[in-house]
Amino acid sequence: MTLLAASRTRLLSTAMLWASASVVLALLCFILYGRIEFQVSGLRSRAVDFSYVIILLPLGLVSLVTIWKTFQSLLVALWPGFVGIKFSDDYLSIDYGPFRSGHYESKSLDICYPFELSADEMEGHVEAFLPKQQQYETMLPRMLYAGSNLRVDRLIQKLLRRPDEEIASVMRPMIERWCLHRSNE
């Protein structure tokens, strides 16, 4: 079994980015909320207050989402257990702390590099025109979980937040074994 841990500093920096967005949005909500009076005066009408409310509702919802993302990111960054991916001949496991952990059997993964895709499946990727050897060395192949549109390779990239070359160099021997087992079946 091979372990590839997520960088805690990168996870923590993501949490800090969400936190800064949360602070800015929350402050903006409080400022707008403080301006609402709903009292008619010679200088102000209720239309101004209603416009603040109309602006404040979606802004407040976005603020709540960023606050949730902040706590989620902090919880993953500070999680005491392993955060990353584990893989062996039989499975690939993605451990995202308390959230979205997944266990995938290697024989259920549809693995293919861009040069193996048809023109319809390429989705506009120019990587398919790179030499095959360069794709093997520098790219993580597309990994679809059988029976769904779940892109396991994107989950790995999102969690690890490392360059594809680095992830591919560690996973390449195992990916080759998975493909070899599939071709022998």
Secondary structure, DSSP 8 states (H G I E B T S, - for coil): -EEEE--HHHHHHHHHHHHHHHHHHHHHHHHHHHH------SS--HHHHHHHHHHHHHHHHHHHHHHHHHHHHHHHHT-SS--EEEE-SSEEEEEETTEEEEEEEGGGEEEE-GGGS-TTTSTT-GGGGS-HHHHHHH---EEEETTS--BHHHHHHHHH---HHHHHHHHHHHHHHHHHHHHH-
